[in-house]
Amino acid sequence: MKQAQTELAIATRGRGFQAVTAPIVEWIERQRLTTGLLTVFIRHTSASLLIQENADPEVLGDLERFFGRLVPDGDPLFVHRSEGPDDMPAHVRAALTQTQVSIPITGGRLALGAWQAIYLVEHRHAPHKRTLVLHAIGE
């Protein structure tokens, strides 16, 4: 059994979905695992990870509009605003999504479906530098 771990620094452009599949696939290919499991973890509380459709960009737009309706910026419900009106909504959006995803490794490749990609979801308006921790185990 082999294990490997690394960190990826990702610069976001501000709120929205940013595909991170390519650098993750490049790293996993260098590990030369035939079968196993990859875990991707984001080290932040106002950004998250999703596996979502990669074919039609309208899906990501619809998801962003849904989050905007569900958790609007500046909602008077929220007391925590120390970093601005998008601060607490970013935390809620992150709580509703995921801080980690696990993907099987099959035949030396990630077992993602044909229309799936891994996205870092930035929930803040300003660009940020986010850190992903990748851990692979297998043989």
Secondary structure as UniProt FT lines:
FT   STRAND          2..11
FT   STRAND          16..19
FT   HELIX           21..31
FT   STRAND          36..42
FT   STRAND          47..53
FT   HELIX           57..70
FT   TURN            73..74
FT   TURN            76..77
FT   TURN            82..83
FT   TURN            85..86
FT   HELIX           87..96
FT   STRAND          100..106
FT   TURN            107..108
FT   STRAND          109..110
FT   TURN            114..115
FT   STRAND          116..122
FT   STRAND          129..138
//
